[in-house]
Amino acid sequence: MKIRIHASTTLTKIAAPGLPLWQVAPTRDGAGRRLTDFMMLIPRLRNRPDAEIERASRDIQAVLALHQDVVFADLNLKLNLLWVSLRPRPGAISELVAAIRLRVPEAVLVAHPAQSG
């Protein structure tokens, strides 16, 4: 799993900083199967003290490391956004979002509004 973290001098897992996410985030796994992804907003994360940013990023990394479906993650502090790409599996996104929210309660899933019929 690759984890990119922007705008932090204390974190070391940075891959290709400065490249747009669409150029870096994978769309297929090593076997050529399509990946799915989700995005979470972490309000005002970039404005917190460095120690709190470090704690939040380590908590997110710990959660993602426990899930074998995760292929790529990007924590963009400038935008306060977490992007995660993973192998599709029923319930995987819900599990990850719930686990991240246990560690970082202010994180919210960014989603399209449900369409009513």
Secondary structure, DSSP 8 states (H G I E B T S, - for coil): -EEEE-S-SS-----STTS-HHHHS-SB-TTS-B-EEEEEE-TTGGGS-HHHHHHHHHHHHHHHHT-TTEEEEEEETTTTEEEEEE---TTHHHHHHHHHHHHSTT-EEE-------
